[in-house]
Amino acid sequence: MQRREFINKNQLFELIEYILADSKTEFYESYSEKEKEIVRIKTYSEFLKYFENSISENKKHLGFGIYYPEAKGKFYINKIKLNPKYCNGKTYRYNTNGWGVIYVHLDLQKNENEIECRISVNSKTRAQNWTSTNPEFGNPELWEWKIVESNARKIINRLKKLHTTKPISNAEFGV
């Protein structure tokens, strides 16, 4: 299940505020900075600070993983070994993993008011088909797929609603 929309910064903030409104939601960077711990964002204000810091550092891609504990399954943070020869001497970073993790990918290539927002999550069938390729993710049967799919649909529907009810004007793109 996936969806891609172009939204502005305020629409993104509305989406993230919606996601973080449930206090049980676990919202993480999908990949940490090199040689740093992965960041867990617990509140909307923490996200605002994270986003503004990312903009000031001129980051063009941001990714987040959402885990809902009631969906059960195996969710984990993995340490990835890096080749220091290709990573400015850095040797590791972390990422989030799990068959039922919902991902939010943000592409800020153009500017912070024209953000490509992609939501994606595995289906039960896809997870079952890929189990032998990624055995470290555990058994897909451990996940409550109805909960995963329900939460993903809610986020996708909110993204669609933001996009259709508050279109980005050409003026915001300098046209």
Secondary structure by P-SEA (a helix, b strand, c coil): cbbbbbbcaaaaaaaaaaaacccccccccccccccccbbbbccaaaaaaaaaaaaaacccbbbbbbbccccccbbbbbbbbbccccccccccccccccccbbbbbbbccccccccbbbbbbbcaaaaaaacccccccccccccaaaaaaaaaaaaaaaaaaaaaacccccccccc
